[in-house]
Amino acid sequence: MSVKHPIIAFTGSSGAGTTTFRKVFDRLLKEEGITRFRVDGNAFRRYDRKAMRYMVERCRQQGYCLSHFSPEANYLERLEGLFREYSRTGTGLCRRYVENEELAEIYDRPVGSFTPWEEIPGGTEVLVYDGLHGGYSERPWSQRDTSPSHNPEVVRRRLEVALCETPELDIARWVDLLIGVVPVINLEWIQKIYRDAHHKNKPAESTIQTIQRRLPDYIKYIVPQFSLTDINFQRVPLTDTSNPFVLREIPSLDESIVVIRFRDPRGHDFPHFLKRIKGSWMSRRNTLVIPGGQLEHAIRVICAPLVHRIVRSYREALNS
């Protein structure tokens, strides 16, 4: 964690809906007058699209699974290195994954490939990560200090401890605000099938096979991150999604509720949230439930004070 060079991360599976959160935070940071550098988690994949297909099939023939969730399929050590270096200096090595034809034209590279590794340009003030592994950690639970803090002295001590350790990967430790985007699993699968069909022209049967193949990795590597997040946003549809593999329409936000869990409820103004977010209620002392149609408004109401707090600490540290 860093006061001078803060990091915000959204973690969730592909198709979970992190794009909505990134757009809201882009507006919040712009309103604060903060320049952000965006990191796409896909940039830290180990293999390009063609090589990944080959490796998946090779691993299948050898009797085990490889997926984009797997640490073996990603440069997670480089991702942690970027977070560590950005926390210390405001820079680090990054690249872009060429996801589609539009990016292919911009970077003059084939779809499914990567741009070269380059230094983050100077002058950015916040790093914003959006991907699968923003909360990834291999550290035992007993060694984790997961209590949130925006006290500069506490953050400084944690950073000193982190820099002295040479342990397992622990990407989560460098993140100042970690948000989990995790629809209930059936809805997540419906969204992925729909997205792959409409944006990648993939047949539903192919996506279903991918979901089935990588489910063990999802359970092992993605799910544990949601215990380390500062806030989880979980969308729950109010329609029948019993068989997500035959549905071809995504339940709308208005057909959903969103369950918002705060890892540490201290420092959050829940009476203010209830007043500002129409139709919201508390299901537990650390859990707020809102109508799905209020999601973007709720993100702003809940997260604007957190962004302001991070920015204030950053500016105080800059001027000290």
C-alpha positions in Angstrom: 0.0 0.0 0.0 1.2 3.5 -0.8 0.2 7.0 0.2 2.3 8.8 -2.5 1.4 6.4 -5.3 -2.0 4.8 -4.6 -3.4 1.7 -6.4 -7.1 0.9 -6.9 -8.0 -2.5 -8.2 -11.2 -4.2 -9.4 -11.0 -7.9 -9.4 -13.5 -10.3 -10.9 -13.9 -13.0 -13.6 -14.3 -12.1 -17.2 -17.9 -11.1 -17.8 -18.4 -10.1 -14.2 -19.1 -6.4 -15.0 -15.9 -4.6 -13.9 -16.2 -2.2 -16.8 -19.1 -0.4 -15.1 -17.0 0.2 -12.0 -14.0 1.4 -14.0 -16.1 4.0 -15.8 -17.5 5.4 -12.5 -14.1 5.6 -10.9 -12.7 7.3 -14.0 -15.3 10.0 -13.5 -14.6 10.2 -9.8 -10.9 10.6 -10.3 -11.4 13.2 -13.0 -13.6 15.2 -10.6 -10.8 15.1 -8.1 -8.3 16.3 -10.7 -6.3 13.1 -10.6 -4.4 11.6 -13.5 -4.7 7.8 -13.6 -2.9 5.1 -15.4 -5.1 2.1 -16.3 -3.8 -1.5 -16.2 -5.7 -4.2 -18.0 -5.2 -7.6 -16.3 -5.1 -9.3 -19.7 -1.8 -7.6 -20.4 -0.2 -10.0 -17.9 -1.2 -13.2 -19.6 1.8 -15.4 -20.3 0.6 -16.6 -23.8 -0.9 -14.8 -26.7 -4.2 -16.1 -28.1 -2.7 -18.7 -30.5 -0.2 -20.0 -28.0 -2.8 -20.2 -25.2 -5.0 -22.5 -27.4 -2.0 -24.7 -28.0 -1.0 -24.8 -24.3 -4.6 -25.6 -23.2 -4.8 -28.5 -25.6 -1.4 -29.8 -24.6 -2.2 -29.7 -20.9 -5.5 -31.4 -21.6 -3.7 -34.2 -23.3 -1.4 -34.5 -20.3 -4.4 -34.8 -17.9 -4.6 -31.4 -16.3 -6.3 -28.0 -16.8 -4.8 -24.7 -17.8 -6.9 -21.6 -17.9 -6.5 -17.8 -17.7 -7.3 -18.1 -14.0 -4.2 -20.3 -13.5 -1.0 -18.6 -12.1 0.9 -20.7 -14.6 -0.9 -18.9 -17.5 0.0 -15.4 -16.2 3.0 -13.3 -15.3 1.7 -12.7 -11.8 5.2 -12.1 -10.5 5.5 -9.2 -13.0 2.1 -7.9 -11.9 3.2 -7.8 -8.3 6.4 -6.2 -9.4 4.5 -3.5 -11.2 2.3 -2.8 -8.1 5.4 -2.8 -5.8 7.4 -0.5 -8.1 4.5 1.9 -8.7 3.8 2.1 -4.9 7.5 3.1 -4.4 8.2 5.3 -7.5 5.0 5.9 -9.5 6.3 3.9 -12.4 6.9 0.3 -13.6 6.7 -1.9 -16.6 3.4 -2.6 -18.4 2.0 -3.5 -21.8 -1.3 -3.8 -23.6 -3.2 -6.9 -24.8 -4.6 -6.4 -28.3 -8.2 -7.6 -27.5 -10.0 -6.5 -30.7 -9.7 -5.1 -34.2 -9.9 -1.5 -32.9 -6.8 -2.0 -30.7 -5.1 -3.9 -33.5 -5.4 -0.9 -35.8 -4.2 1.5 -33.0 -1.1 -0.6 -32.1 -0.5 -2.1 -35.6 -0.4 -5.6 -34.1 -2.6 -8.7 -34.7 -5.6 -9.4 -32.5 -4.7 -11.6 -29.6 -1.0 -10.4 -29.3 0.7 -8.0 -26.9 2.5 -4.6 -27.3 6.1 -4.5 -26.0 6.8 -4.0 -22.3 7.3 -0.3 -21.6 7.8 2.0 -18.7 4.6 3.8 -17.4 4.9 7.4 -18.4 5.7 9.8 -15.6 3.1 12.1 -14.1 0.4 9.7 -13.3 -1.0 9.9 -9.8 -3.1 6.7 -9.3 -2.9 3.3 -10.9 -6.2 1.6 -11.6 -6.2 -2.2 -12.3 -9.0 -4.1 -13.8 -8.7 -7.9 -14.2 -8.6 -11.4 -12.7 -5.9 -11.2 -10.1 -6.0 -7.8 -8.4 -6.5 -9.5 -5.0 -4.4 -12.6 -5.6 -2.3 -13.8 -2.6 -0.4 -17.0 -1.7 0.3 -15.9 1.9 -1.2 -17.9 4.7 -4.1 -16.2 6.4 -2.2 -16.0 9.7 0.4 -13.8 8.1 -2.1 -11.3 6.6 -2.8 -7.9 8.0 -6.1 -7.2 6.2 -7.5 -4.4 8.3 -8.1 -1.3 6.1 -6.3 1.8 6.9 -5.8 5.2 5.4 -3.5 6.3 8.2 -0.3 7.3 6.4 1.9 6.1 9.3 0.2 2.6 9.3 0.5 2.4 5.5 4.2 3.4 5.7 5.0 0.7 8.2 3.2 -2.0 6.2 5.1 -0.9 3.1 8.4 -1.2 5.0 7.5 -4.7 6.1 6.4 -5.8 2.7 9.7 -4.6 1.1 11.7 -6.7 3.6 9.8 -9.9 2.9 10.7 -12.4 0.1 7.7 -14.7 0.3 4.9 -16.1 -1.8 3.1 -13.8 -4.3 0.9 -11.3 -2.5 -0.5 -8.9 -5.1 -3.3 -7.8 -2.7 -0.9 -6.2 -0.2 0.0 -3.4 -2.6 -3.6 -2.3 -3.3 -5.0 0.7 -1.4 -8.6 0.0 -2.4 -9.6 -3.4 -3.6 -13.1 -4.0 -5.0 -14.6 -7.4 -5.9 -17.2 -7.6 -8.7 -18.8 -11.0 -8.3 -22.3 -11.7 -9.6 -23.8 -15.0 -8.4 -22.2 -17.7 -10.4 -25.1 -18.5 -12.7 -25.5 -14.9 -13.7 -21.7 -14.6 -14.2 -21.9 -17.5 -16.6 -24.9 -16.1 -18.5 -23.0 -12.8 -18.9 -19.9 -14.5 -20.2 -21.9 -16.6 -22.7 -23.7 -13.5 -23.9 -20.5 -11.4 -24.1 -18.5 -14.1 -26.0 -21.4 -14.6 -28.5 -21.9 -10.8 -29.2 -18.3 -9.5 -28.9 -16.2 -12.5 -29.9 -18.6 -14.4 -32.2 -18.0 -17.5 -30.2 -20.8 -20.2 -30.2 -22.4 -20.7 -26.8 -21.3 -24.4 -26.8 -17.6 -23.3 -27.0 -18.0 -20.9 -24.1 -19.8 -23.5 -22.0 -16.9 -25.9 -22.5 -14.5 -23.2 -21.4 -16.6 -22.5 -18.2 -16.7 -26.2 -17.4 -13.0 -26.7 -18.0 -11.8 -23.8 -15.9 -14.2 -24.1 -13.0 -11.6 -25.8 -10.6 -9.2 -22.9 -11.3 -12.0 -20.4 -10.6 -12.7 -22.0 -7.2 -9.0 -22.3 -6.3 -7.6 -18.9 -7.6 -10.4 -16.4 -8.0 -12.9 -17.1 -5.2 -10.3 -16.6 -2.3 -9.7 -13.1 -3.5 -13.2 -12.0 -2.5 -12.2 -12.5 1.2 -9.5 -9.9 0.8 -11.5 -7.2 -1.0 -12.4 -4.1 0.9 -15.9 -4.1 -0.7 -17.7 -6.8 -2.7 -20.5 -6.0 -5.1 -22.6 -9.1 -5.8 -25.5 -8.9 -8.3 -28.3 -11.3 -7.6 -31.0 -11.8 -10.3 -34.6 -11.9 -9.3 -35.5 -14.1 -12.3 -35.0 -17.8 -12.8 -31.4 -18.6 -13.8 -31.5 -22.2 -12.7 -30.0 -23.4 -16.0 -27.7 -20.6 -17.2 -26.5 -22.6 -20.2 -29.8 -22.4 -22.0 -30.6 -18.7 -21.2 -29.7 -16.2 -24.0 -30.8 -13.0 -22.2 -29.0 -11.3 -19.3 -31.4 -10.4 -16.5 -31.5 -6.6 -16.4 -30.3 -4.5 -13.5 -33.9 -3.7 -12.7 -34.5 -7.4 -12.4 -31.8 -7.7 -9.8 -30.6 -6.7 -6.4 -27.0 -6.0 -5.5 -25.5 -7.2 -2.2 -22.7 -5.0 -1.0 -20.4 -6.4 1.7 -17.9 -4.2 3.5 -15.0 -6.1 5.0 -14.7 -3.6 7.8 -17.8 -1.6 8.4 -15.9 1.0 10.5 -15.6 4.4 8.7 -18.6 3.9 6.4 -21.6 6.1 6.9 -24.4 3.6 6.5 -27.2 6.0 7.5 -26.0 8.3 4.7 -26.0 5.4 2.2 -29.6 4.4 3.2 -30.7 8.0 2.8 -29.1 8.5 -0.6 -29.8 5.1 -2.2 -33.5 4.7 -2.8 -34.9 1.3 -1.7 -31.7 0.2 0.1 -31.6 -1.7 3.4 -29.1 -3.4 5.7 -29.2 -7.2 5.8 -26.2 -7.4 8.2 -24.1 -4.8 10.1 -21.6 -4.9 7.2 -23.9 -5.7 4.3 -26.0 -3.2 2.3 -28.6 -4.4 -0.2 -29.7 -2.1 -3.1 -32.1 -2.3 -6.1 -30.0 -3.2 -9.2 -31.1 -0.1 -11.0 -29.3 2.0 -8.4 -25.9 0.3 -8.9 -24.0 3.2 -10.6 -25.5 5.7 -8.2 -24.6 3.4 -5.3 -21.0 3.0 -6.5 -20.6 6.8 -6.6 -22.3 7.3 -3.2 -20.2 4.6 -1.5 -16.9 5.1 -3.2 -16.6 8.8 -3.7 -15.6 9.3 0.0 -13.0 6.6 -0.3 -11.5 8.1 -3.4 -11.5 11.5 -1.8 -9.7 10.0 1.3 -7.1 8.4 -0.9 -6.5 11.6 -2.9 -6.3 13.7 0.3 -3.7 11.4 1.7 -1.8 11.4 -1.6 -1.7 15.2 -1.7 -0.8 15.5 2.0 2.1 13.1 1.4 3.1 15.0 -1.7 3.3 18.3 0.2 5.1 16.9 3.3 
